[in-house]
């Protein structure tokens, strides 16, 4: 009974059907059609591909540019400059760096530098067999990381490094790769490049470095903030001796030919 004493009339079947139909239409309108979803996904995929291609093109443009001009800075140098207030760095062309310094770095970091195209597959397989306890990065990979990328390890960085390394090998000569490496590598906290390192540790210039000094500087590279070339411990002395032997070996067997000065 209603309050006025009259019975409430149940809604008609036709009205209920119309209400249900309207509800179905609203539900159908709110759910995107499968075709629209597919078109949206295709659009997103196309734009992601375009952005990826644009990124690769930008990186290639920088690689080409740095084949002609020297990198003004790197992400690591920039961040350390902000953290420390300033860094010690002065660019030195390859012609003003003692050849024994170049050979020592190659002997220490990438003895097959002249034999590979950016990735040393033999070293990679050896690192895998050793349970990844040893490094397998070539000088070309280290230049890709030092000049264009960041230092922290991540899959994203390794992927970009894998894209950049063949570009660098394709555009730059081996001598140019080594020249840039020697000018951006960190040798101590806030000390970047062989010019600053030679003066910091031995109060000399890069062209006057002896074989012993070059080997000691190269022995610093894996851990520049923890090692001191001017005050080497026993481990560093043994490593420097091995590097000096390696530098002499690659000079004798031709593995230094690709970055040797032109006659």
Phi, psi and omega in degrees: 000142173273174181295335180270008175086001180256146180290139177284135179276129177295148179298145181290154179298323181294319180294319179298320180296320179296320179297317179296323180295318178297320178298319179295320180295320179296318179297318180295323180289327182284333180274125180295143179289149180305323180296321179294321178297316180296319179295320178297316180296320178296319179297314179299316180298318179298316181291323176297317177298318179296317179296320179297316178297321178296320178296316179296319179297321179295318178296317179298321178297320178293320178299315178297317180299317183282355169283342183252325180236159181279139178302124182293331178198180176223164178305320181290315179298319180296314182292322178291326177296320178290322182289317185267345185099325176195163176229162179259115182200134174215126183292137178231122178294158184301327182295341182254017177245131180304130180306329180293333177292316178297317179294324181294318178296317179296315179299324183281322191252333189194076187298334180262026183309320182281351188256348184246173182253022179126330178235128179266095186296327179295317179293324178296315179296321179296321179294321178295316179297332181271009180075027179061025178278349177242155179277155179227014181286132177278171175298325179296318177295320179294324177294317177303316180291312186292323185275321190247338191239192181254170188271327184298139181285135175197159179294326178297316179295318180296324179295315178295322178298321179292331176283318185287324187301311177297326176299314181298315179296327181287321189266320183266151171282163177299323179295321178293319178302313182291323178299314180293319178302313182294341181260351179240350181294145179269128181249347178191172180298117180077008180246112184237132177091156187290332180295309179295322182292316181299319180286318182300314187271324189233004180052045179221180179256160184302330182282347182255008181294136176275171179298321180292316179296318179298318180295321178294320177296319179294329180289343180283331195305321181294334183215070189296332182277348183250355184235150182230114183293333181279338178230068185287144172274182184298319180299315180296323178295318178294318179295319179297321177297318178294322179295318179299318177297318179296321179297320178293324181293313182290336174290326183278324186265004174093000182281004175251004187294326188290341179239011178290150177298144180292141180287000000 
